[in-house]
Amino acid sequence: MTKALKTIDIVAIVPARGGSKRLPRKNVLPLAGKPLIQWTLDAAKESGAIDLIVVTSDDEEVLAIAEQNQVMAIRRPDYLSTDTATSVDAVIHALDALEAQNIVAKRVMLLQPTSPLRRAEDIRKAVKRMDDCGAASVISVCEMDHSPLWSNTLPEDGRMDDFIRPEVKEKRSQDLPLYYRLNGSIYLIATNMFRQNKSFFVTPCNSVVMEKGLSQDIDDKNDFLLAEFMLSSIVF
């Protein structure tokens, strides 16, 4: 007998491979008392906005943490566990694995474990933004620390004669327009659009703005130490 198809609204996929050159085994390193990946799993569960949480990894310890959290664990093949493998490829593999189990999600959310300061509230805001504005995708951003209008490339001789445009040169920082950057924390998209475009950037695309202080991305040891300080801080 063919198993009945189960359709859910949102699946959250947490990609956490075992290898990392800049910070070895970062996804399982203890951060403020629990593994790095645990912060993302806790926020996803607490949000109440996700129907199914999936961890995709090639690492036994990561998969064991997923099972301890009673979320779905999908073993990622070696060819998707290299430095050149993309998050898009990992998500497609996870979606295919779900469909093989007759589970289809209308929307897919990518939650990278390297964003441990992301809150359940941020996840709920992303879903609400998509529901309210009817966007095909919603991506998290944060305000930039410094305006890109104050930046430029440098020639080989290091001269800065034309480094800043004349109309910007005499302006105060508070008079410059606000710029935002991707913070890598939340990507939400309609599954059919994701499969069709193999990208989280599809139109109409909208944003959910997160606090700068919550947008720490763990790439190296310094990032890790800063996140640990913030998570252990009374202020946070």
C-alpha positions as a Markdown table, in Angstrom:
| # | Residue | x | y | z |
|---|---|---|---|---|
| 1 | Met | 0.0 | 0.0 | 0.0 |
| 2 | Thr | 1.3 | 3.4 | -1.0 |
| 3 | Lys | 1.9 | 5.7 | 2.0 |
| 4 | Ala | -0.4 | 8.7 | 2.0 |
| 5 | Leu | 1.2 | 12.1 | 1.0 |
| 6 | Lys | 1.6 | 14.4 | 4.0 |
| 7 | Thr | 1.6 | 18.1 | 3.2 |
| 8 | Ile | 3.0 | 20.6 | 5.8 |
| 9 | Asp | 3.4 | 24.3 | 5.7 |
| 10 | Ile | 7.0 | 25.0 | 6.8 |
| 11 | Val | 10.0 | 22.8 | 7.0 |
| 12 | Ala | 13.1 | 24.3 | 8.6 |
| 13 | Ile | 16.3 | 22.8 | 7.3 |
| 14 | Val | 19.5 | 23.2 | 9.5 |
| 15 | Pro | 22.6 | 22.3 | 7.4 |
| 16 | Ala | 25.5 | 21.3 | 9.7 |
| 17 | Arg | 28.3 | 19.4 | 8.1 |
| 18 | Gly | 31.2 | 18.1 | 10.2 |
| 19 | Gly | 34.1 | 19.8 | 8.5 |
| 20 | Ser | 35.2 | 23.4 | 8.9 |
| 21 | Lys | 38.7 | 24.8 | 8.1 |
| 22 | Arg | 38.6 | 28.1 | 10.1 |
| 23 | Leu | 37.0 | 26.6 | 13.2 |
| 24 | Pro | 37.1 | 22.8 | 13.3 |
| 25 | Arg | 33.9 | 21.1 | 14.3 |
| 26 | Lys | 32.3 | 24.4 | 15.1 |
| 27 | Asn | 28.7 | 23.1 | 14.9 |
| 28 | Val | 29.2 | 21.0 | 18.0 |
| 29 | Leu | 31.6 | 23.2 | 19.9 |
| 30 | Pro | 30.1 | 24.2 | 23.3 |
| 31 | Leu | 28.9 | 27.8 | 23.2 |
| 32 | Ala | 27.7 | 29.3 | 26.5 |
| 33 | Gly | 26.9 | 25.8 | 27.8 |
| 34 | Lys | 25.5 | 24.0 | 24.8 |
| 35 | Pro | 26.6 | 22.9 | 21.3 |
| 36 | Leu | 26.5 | 25.7 | 18.7 |
| 37 | Ile | 23.8 | 23.9 | 16.7 |
| 38 | Gln | 21.6 | 23.6 | 19.8 |
| 39 | Trp | 20.9 | 27.4 | 19.8 |
| 40 | Thr | 19.3 | 27.2 | 16.4 |
| 41 | Leu | 17.3 | 24.1 | 17.2 |
| 42 | Asp | 16.0 | 25.7 | 20.4 |
| 43 | Ala | 14.9 | 28.9 | 18.6 |
| 44 | Ala | 13.2 | 26.9 | 15.9 |
| 45 | Lys | 11.3 | 24.8 | 18.3 |
| 46 | Glu | 10.4 | 27.7 | 20.5 |
| 47 | Ser | 9.1 | 29.8 | 17.6 |
| 48 | Gly | 6.0 | 27.6 | 17.2 |
| 49 | Ala | 6.0 | 28.6 | 13.5 |
| 50 | Ile | 7.6 | 25.4 | 12.0 |
| 51 | Asp | 6.0 | 22.1 | 11.3 |
| 52 | Leu | 9.1 | 20.0 | 10.8 |
| 53 | Ile | 12.7 | 20.6 | 11.7 |
| 54 | Val | 15.4 | 18.8 | 9.7 |
| 55 | Val | 19.1 | 18.6 | 10.4 |
| 56 | Thr | 21.2 | 17.5 | 7.4 |
| 57 | Ser | 24.8 | 16.5 | 8.1 |
| 58 | Asp | 27.6 | 14.0 | 7.4 |
| 59 | Asp | 28.7 | 14.1 | 11.0 |
| 60 | Glu | 27.6 | 11.4 | 13.5 |
| 61 | Glu | 27.8 | 13.8 | 16.5 |
| 62 | Val | 25.6 | 16.3 | 14.8 |
| 63 | Leu | 23.1 | 13.7 | 13.8 |
| 64 | Ala | 23.0 | 12.4 | 17.3 |
| 65 | Ile | 22.2 | 15.9 | 18.6 |
| 66 | Ala | 19.3 | 16.0 | 16.2 |
| 67 | Glu | 17.9 | 12.7 | 17.4 |
| 68 | Gln | 18.3 | 13.8 | 21.0 |
| 69 | Asn | 16.2 | 16.8 | 20.1 |
| 70 | Gln | 13.6 | 14.6 | 18.5 |
| 71 | Val | 13.9 | 16.4 | 15.1 |
| 72 | Met | 14.5 | 14.6 | 11.8 |
| 73 | Ala | 18.1 | 13.8 | 10.9 |
| 74 | Ile | 19.1 | 13.3 | 7.3 |
| 75 | Arg | 22.5 | 11.9 | 6.5 |
| 76 | Arg | 24.2 | 14.0 | 3.9 |
| 77 | Pro | 26.3 | 12.2 | 1.2 |
| 78 | Asp | 30.0 | 13.0 | 1.0 |
| 79 | Tyr | 29.7 | 15.0 | -2.3 |
| 80 | Leu | 27.5 | 17.5 | -0.4 |
| 81 | Ser | 29.9 | 17.7 | 2.6 |
| 82 | Thr | 32.9 | 19.4 | 0.9 |
| 83 | Asp | 34.0 | 23.0 | 1.2 |
| 84 | Thr | 32.5 | 23.7 | -2.3 |
| 85 | Ala | 29.1 | 22.2 | -1.6 |
| 86 | Thr | 26.4 | 24.9 | -1.3 |
| 87 | Ser | 23.5 | 25.3 | 1.1 |
| 88 | Val | 21.2 | 25.2 | -1.9 |
| 89 | Asp | 22.4 | 21.7 | -2.8 |
| 90 | Ala | 22.0 | 20.6 | 0.8 |
| 91 | Val | 18.5 | 21.9 | 1.0 |
| 92 | Ile | 17.5 | 20.3 | -2.3 |
| 93 | His | 18.9 | 16.9 | -1.1 |
| 94 | Ala | 16.9 | 17.3 | 2.1 |
| 95 | Leu | 13.7 | 18.1 | 0.3 |
| 96 | Asp | 14.2 | 15.1 | -2.0 |
| 97 | Ala | 14.7 | 12.9 | 1.1 |
| 98 | Leu | 11.5 | 14.2 | 2.6 |
| 99 | Glu | 9.5 | 13.6 | -0.6 |
| 100 | Ala | 10.9 | 10.0 | -0.6 |
| 101 | Gln | 9.1 | 9.7 | 2.7 |
| 102 | Asn | 5.9 | 11.3 | 1.2 |
| 103 | Ile | 6.4 | 14.6 | 3.0 |
| 104 | Val | 5.9 | 17.8 | 1.0 |
| 105 | Ala | 6.4 | 21.3 | 2.5 |
| 106 | Lys | 4.8 | 24.4 | 1.0 |
| 107 | Arg | 7.6 | 26.5 | 2.3 |
| 108 | Val | 11.2 | 25.9 | 3.3 |
| 109 | Met | 13.2 | 27.9 | 5.8 |
| 110 | Leu | 17.0 | 27.7 | 5.9 |
| 111 | Leu | 18.4 | 28.2 | 9.4 |
| 112 | Gln | 22.2 | 28.1 | 9.5 |
| 113 | Pro | 23.6 | 27.0 | 12.9 |
| 114 | Thr | 26.3 | 29.6 | 12.6 |
| 115 | Ser | 23.7 | 32.2 | 13.6 |
| 116 | Pro | 23.2 | 31.3 | 17.3 |
| 117 | Leu | 21.8 | 34.7 | 18.4 |
| 118 | Arg | 18.8 | 34.4 | 16.2 |
| 119 | Arg | 15.6 | 34.3 | 18.4 |
| 120 | Ala | 12.3 | 32.5 | 18.1 |
| 121 | Glu | 10.8 | 36.0 | 17.7 |
| 122 | Asp | 12.9 | 36.6 | 14.6 |
| 123 | Ile | 11.6 | 33.4 | 13.0 |
| 124 | Arg | 8.0 | 34.3 | 13.7 |
| 125 | Lys | 8.6 | 37.7 | 12.3 |
| 126 | Ala | 9.9 | 36.3 | 9.0 |
| 127 | Val | 6.9 | 34.0 | 8.6 |
| 128 | Lys | 4.5 | 36.9 | 9.5 |
| 129 | Arg | 6.2 | 39.1 | 6.9 |
| 130 | Met | 5.7 | 36.6 | 4.2 |
| 131 | Asp | 2.1 | 36.0 | 5.2 |
| 132 | Asp | 1.4 | 39.8 | 5.4 |
| 133 | Cys | 3.0 | 40.9 | 2.1 |
| 134 | Gly | 2.6 | 37.8 | 0.0 |
| 135 | Ala | 6.3 | 37.6 | -0.9 |
| 136 | Ala | 7.7 | 34.5 | -2.5 |
| 137 | Ser | 10.7 | 34.8 | -0.3 |
| 138 | Val | 11.8 | 36.6 | 2.9 |
| 139 | Ile | 15.4 | 37.0 | 3.9 |
| 140 | Ser | 16.9 | 38.4 | 7.1 |
| 141 | Val | 19.1 | 41.5 | 7.1 |
| 142 | Cys | 20.6 | 43.9 | 9.6 |
| 143 | Glu | 21.7 | 47.5 | 9.5 |
| 144 | Met | 25.4 | 47.9 | 8.5 |
| 145 | Asp | 27.8 | 49.2 | 11.1 |
| 146 | His | 29.3 | 51.7 | 8.6 |
| 147 | Ser | 27.9 | 53.2 | 5.5 |
| 148 | Pro | 29.4 | 51.8 | 2.3 |
| 149 | Leu | 29.4 | 55.4 | 1.0 |
| 150 | Trp | 32.5 | 55.8 | 3.1 |
| 151 | Ser | 34.3 | 52.9 | 1.4 |
| 152 | Asn | 36.0 | 52.3 | -1.9 |
| 153 | Thr | 38.8 | 50.3 | -3.5 |
| 154 | Leu | 42.4 | 51.5 | -3.3 |
| 155 | Pro | 44.8 | 51.9 | -6.3 |
| 156 | Glu | 48.2 | 50.3 | -6.1 |
| 157 | Asp | 49.8 | 53.5 | -5.0 |
| 158 | Gly | 47.3 | 53.9 | -2.1 |
| 159 | Arg | 46.1 | 57.4 | -3.2 |
| 160 | Met | 42.8 | 58.5 | -1.7 |
| 161 | Asp | 42.1 | 61.6 | -3.8 |
| 162 | Asp | 38.9 | 60.2 | -5.1 |
| 163 | Phe | 38.2 | 57.8 | -2.3 |
| 164 | Ile | 34.9 | 59.4 | -1.3 |
| 165 | Arg | 32.5 | 61.1 | -3.7 |
| 166 | Pro | 32.3 | 64.9 | -3.3 |
| 167 | Glu | 28.6 | 64.9 | -2.4 |
| 168 | Val | 29.3 | 62.5 | 0.5 |
| 169 | Lys | 32.6 | 63.9 | 1.8 |
| 170 | Glu | 31.1 | 66.7 | 4.0 |
| 171 | Lys | 28.1 | 64.8 | 5.3 |
| 172 | Arg | 27.7 | 63.6 | 8.8 |
| 173 | Ser | 27.2 | 59.9 | 9.4 |
| 174 | Gln | 23.6 | 60.5 | 10.7 |
| 175 | Asp | 22.8 | 62.4 | 7.4 |
| 176 | Leu | 23.7 | 59.4 | 5.2 |
| 177 | Pro | 21.0 | 56.9 | 4.2 |
| 178 | Leu | 20.8 | 53.6 | 6.1 |
| 179 | Tyr | 22.2 | 50.6 | 4.4 |
| 180 | Tyr | 21.5 | 47.0 | 5.3 |
| 181 | Arg | 23.3 | 43.7 | 4.7 |
| 182 | Leu | 22.5 | 40.0 | 4.6 |
| 183 | Asn | 23.1 | 38.5 | 8.0 |
| 184 | Gly | 22.8 | 34.8 | 6.9 |
| 185 | Ser | 20.3 | 34.0 | 9.7 |
| 186 | Ile | 16.9 | 33.3 | 8.0 |
| 187 | Tyr | 15.9 | 32.4 | 4.5 |
| 188 | Leu | 12.2 | 31.6 | 3.9 |
| 189 | Ile | 10.8 | 30.7 | 0.4 |
| 190 | Ala | 8.0 | 29.0 | -1.3 |
| 191 | Thr | 9.3 | 25.5 | -2.0 |
| 192 | Asn | 8.1 | 25.4 | -5.7 |
| 193 | Met | 9.9 | 28.7 | -6.3 |
| 194 | Phe | 13.1 | 27.4 | -4.6 |
| 195 | Arg | 13.1 | 24.3 | -6.7 |
| 196 | Gln | 12.4 | 26.2 | -9.9 |
| 197 | Asn | 15.1 | 28.9 | -9.3 |
| 198 | Lys | 17.6 | 27.0 | -7.1 |
| 199 | Ser | 18.0 | 30.2 | -5.1 |
| 200 | Phe | 16.4 | 31.9 | -2.1 |
| 201 | Phe | 16.4 | 35.2 | -4.0 |
| 202 | Val | 13.2 | 35.2 | -6.1 |
| 203 | Thr | 10.7 | 37.9 | -6.7 |
| 204 | Pro | 8.7 | 39.2 | -5.1 |
| 205 | Cys | 11.3 | 39.1 | -2.3 |
| 206 | Asn | 11.0 | 40.9 | 1.0 |
| 207 | Ser | 13.1 | 41.4 | 4.2 |
| 208 | Val | 12.9 | 40.9 | 7.9 |
| 209 | Val | 15.2 | 43.2 | 9.8 |
| 210 | Met | 17.1 | 41.8 | 12.8 |
| 211 | Glu | 19.1 | 43.7 | 15.4 |
| 212 | Lys | 22.8 | 44.2 | 14.6 |
| 213 | Gly | 23.7 | 42.7 | 17.9 |
| 214 | Leu | 21.8 | 39.5 | 17.1 |
| 215 | Ser | 23.4 | 39.1 | 13.7 |
| 216 | Gln | 26.7 | 37.5 | 14.7 |
| 217 | Asp | 27.8 | 34.9 | 12.2 |
| 218 | Ile | 30.2 | 32.2 | 13.4 |
| 219 | Asp | 33.1 | 31.8 | 11.0 |
| 220 | Asp | 36.2 | 31.8 | 13.1 |
| 221 | Lys | 37.4 | 31.7 | 16.7 |
| 222 | Asn | 37.0 | 35.4 | 17.2 |
| 223 | Asp | 33.3 | 35.3 | 16.1 |
| 224 | Phe | 32.8 | 32.3 | 18.4 |
| 225 | Leu | 34.3 | 34.2 | 21.4 |
| 226 | Leu | 32.2 | 37.3 | 20.7 |
| 227 | Ala | 29.0 | 35.2 | 20.5 |
| 228 | Glu | 29.8 | 33.4 | 23.7 |
| 229 | Phe | 30.3 | 36.8 | 25.5 |
| 230 | Met | 27.0 | 38.1 | 24.2 |
| 231 | Leu | 25.1 | 34.9 | 25.2 |
| 232 | Ser | 26.7 | 34.9 | 28.6 |
| 233 | Ser | 26.1 | 38.6 | 29.2 |
| 234 | Ile | 23.5 | 39.9 | 31.5 |
| 235 | Val | 22.8 | 42.6 | 29.0 |
| 236 | Phe | 21.9 | 40.0 | 26.4 |
